[in-house]
Amino acid sequence: MAERDQQFVEGIVKAIVAHPDDVKVDRTVDERGVLLTLNVHVNDIGYVIGKQGQTARAIRTLAKIIGAQNNARVNLKIAEPEGSRGPRRDREESQPREEINTDVVDDLKI
């Protein structure tokens, strides 16, 4: 019964990915609660995260609800698969912003 949250997350993720055999959920328990670590195929990470993180947020919410039913605090960590692009850089770091030409802005004022 205690691993119900793990089985639930695994079932949901297997239903949305292209490589369900590569889905693995590790469960660890400590003083802060339950941590579910999700590992998926490198090509499936986009399906799990979803547009603007909506799918990942929904899965986390559902996992917390299952945990609450068992009086446990559940968190979901999505592990970055080997071969993925790595951490995303902020736009400001990758491309310096150009200074605004105030002459053009002043000409636009009516």
Secondary structure, DSSP 8 states (H G I E B T S, - for coil): -TTHHHHHHHHHHHHH-S-GGG-EEEEEEETTEEEEEEE--GGGHHHHH-GGGHHHHHHHHHHHHHHHHTT--EEEEE---TTS--S---HHHHS------HHHHHHH--
